[in-house]
Amino acid sequence: MAKPEDTVKLIIGKELKIRFKSLCVQSETDMSSIAKELIAAWCDEQEQKLAAQKNK
């Protein structure tokens, strides 16, 4: 049976990682939750773009 979640390894600059972690702590949230939201939003945008291209 497949796990409902999986891992994504991300390579980013140290400064960006520190900023991201700091802002997540200040927002009382975890980095994974924010990353999931951002990735889901990006996927939605890309799917809409692809659908619009197919309708041309």
LOTORSE-917206 format. One record per atom (N, C-alpha, C): residue in one letter; y negated, x, z. Coordinates in steps of 0.001 Angstrom, whole numbers. Atoms other than C-alpha are relative to their C-alpha. Layout:
LOTORSE-917206
R A Y X Z
...
end
This chain:
LOTORSE-917206
R M 1178 842 0
R M 0 0 0
R M -1242 887 0
R A 1206 -812 123
R A -3393 1429 -993
R A -962 -271 1157
R K 1024 152 -1034
R K -6076 2061 1589
R K -1178 -791 -562
R P 1155 764 491
R P -9074 -303 1364
R P -1230 886 -243
R E 1118 -919 195
R E -11432 2702 1504
R E 533 1365 -398
R D -375 -1335 433
R D -11376 6175 30
R D -1155 948 294
R T 997 -1023 -295
R T -13320 9414 390
R T -611 526 -1287
R V 714 -638 1102
R V -15955 10817 -1952
R V -654 1255 562
R K 644 -1236 -444
R K -16993 14441 -1560
R K -1282 173 -800
R L 1311 -89 616
R L -20654 15003 -2290
R L -617 1345 336
R I 669 -1282 -210
R I -22407 18341 -2745
R I -1489 -208 -218
R I 1457 116 91
R I -26140 18193 -1988
R I -620 1170 754
R G 699 -1082 -674
R G -28724 20683 -826
R G -80 -238 1509
R K 27 86 -1456
R K -28897 21441 2883
R K -1213 -786 502
R E 1221 706 -411
R E -32500 20204 3207
R E 138 -1514 -182
R L -174 1425 272
R L -31654 16857 1596
R L 990 -614 981
R K -1002 500 -945
R K -28591 16458 3817
R K -612 -180 1383
R I 644 87 -1311
R I -30661 17148 6940
R I -962 -1191 43
R R 917 1148 74
R R -33329 14641 5839
R R 769 -1314 60
R F -813 1219 70
R F -30686 12031 5033
R F 591 -331 1363
R K -621 217 -1307
R K -28864 12464 8335
R K -1049 -411 1030
R S 1065 303 -947
R S -32118 12432 10319
R S -505 -1429 -162
R L 485 1355 253
R L -33332 9236 8655
R L 1044 -1049 358
R C -1061 930 -387
R C -29967 7561 9182
R C 37 -156 1523
R V 7 65 -1465
R V -30076 8437 12885
R V -1191 -828 475
R Q 1193 757 -380
R Q -33631 7103 13148
R Q 160 -1494 -291
R S -243 1399 378
R S -32491 3897 11423
R S 1196 -601 733
R E -1184 413 -757
R E -29491 3694 13767
R E 1114 -507 -903
R T -1089 317 916
R T -27041 3614 10887
R T 744 1294 -324
R D -745 -1208 352
R D -24434 5999 9530
R D -168 309 -1486
R M 212 -458 1375
R M -24619 8017 6338
R M 938 -697 -972
R S -959 660 891
R S -21501 6391 4881
R S -467 -1394 -394
R S 464 1360 302
R S -22985 2900 5128
R S -1107 20 -1038
R I 1111 -103 950
R I -26151 3938 3314
R I 512 463 -1361
R A -548 -499 1264
R A -24215 5895 680
R A 749 -1108 -739
R K -722 1113 627
R K -21978 2857 37
R K -972 -978 -650
R E 1004 925 541
R E -25044 629 -436
R E -642 567 -1263
R L 655 -629 1145
R L -26709 3110 -2800
R L 935 90 -1203
R I -969 -106 1091
R I -23555 3660 -4860
R I 272 -1382 -596
R A -235 1363 494
R A -22913 -97 -5091
R A -1185 -484 -837
R A 1199 406 748
R A -26524 -709 -6212
R A -49 704 -1352
R W 6 -760 1253
R W -26251 2037 -8848
R W 1056 -556 -959
R C -1059 576 843
R C -22956 598 -10139
R C -448 -1333 -584
R D 506 1285 486
R D -24544 -2859 -10397
R D -1003 211 -1131
R E 1000 -299 1034
R E -27476 -1412 -12380
R E 661 441 -1296
R Q -665 -525 1189
R Q -25178 444 -14759
R Q 772 -1089 -719
R E -742 1099 614
R E -22992 -2620 -15327
R E -940 -957 -728
R Q 987 868 655
R Q -26088 -4693 -16130
R Q -510 643 -1293
R K 458 -711 1197
R K -27313 -2038 -18585
R K 1052 -65 -1100
R L -1086 42 989
R L -23928 -1916 -20297
R L 160 -1397 -589
R A -115 1386 483
R A -23758 -5713 -20518
R A -1148 -326 -947
R A 1161 255 860
R A -27272 -5818 -22007
R A 176 691 -1355
R Q -221 -726 1260
R Q -26293 -3207 -24607
R Q 1028 -717 -868
R K -1035 713 752
R K -23227 -5214 -25613
R K -543 -1285 -623
R N 578 1256 480
R N -25363 -8332 -26083
R N -1026 207 -1105
R K 994 -273 1061
R K -27686 -6623 -28590
R K 600 -188 -1354
end
